[in-house]
Amino acid sequence: MVGDYNLPNLILPEQPEPVVGKWSQMRRTFLKEQHRVQYYNLLTKGILTRHLSEVQQRASELEETLVREMAAREGLTEQMKADDMMNWVRLMNNIRNSVQEIVKAQVIYV
């Protein structure tokens, strides 16, 4: 009771510390800008932090796996790195950029 009015006592449930990573920040921004209803539903239910942590973990694991697989397919080895560093860096950067686009499409922007 506040004066003559009954005001609800709205308190969000306790949430763990958020995992702040590149992928979780991208997902939060995407939800805020493109899917506001889903963002606020997750926030008010108290599961936004858990959702972002899961997205961060899933995206990181996918990124590591794809980089390893694509590097093996392209033949990027430590010997190549020692012999021709600039070519190795160029190829590795191309792989990382491709993998990041795949992760965005499969995990972040869904």
Buried (B, 14 or more C-beta within 10 A) or exposed (E): EEEEEEEEEEEEEEEEEBBEBBBBBBBBEBBEEEEEEBBEEBBEEEBBBBBBBBBBBBBBEBBEEBBEEBBEEBEBEEEBBEEEEEEBEEBBEEBBEEBBEBBBEEBBEE
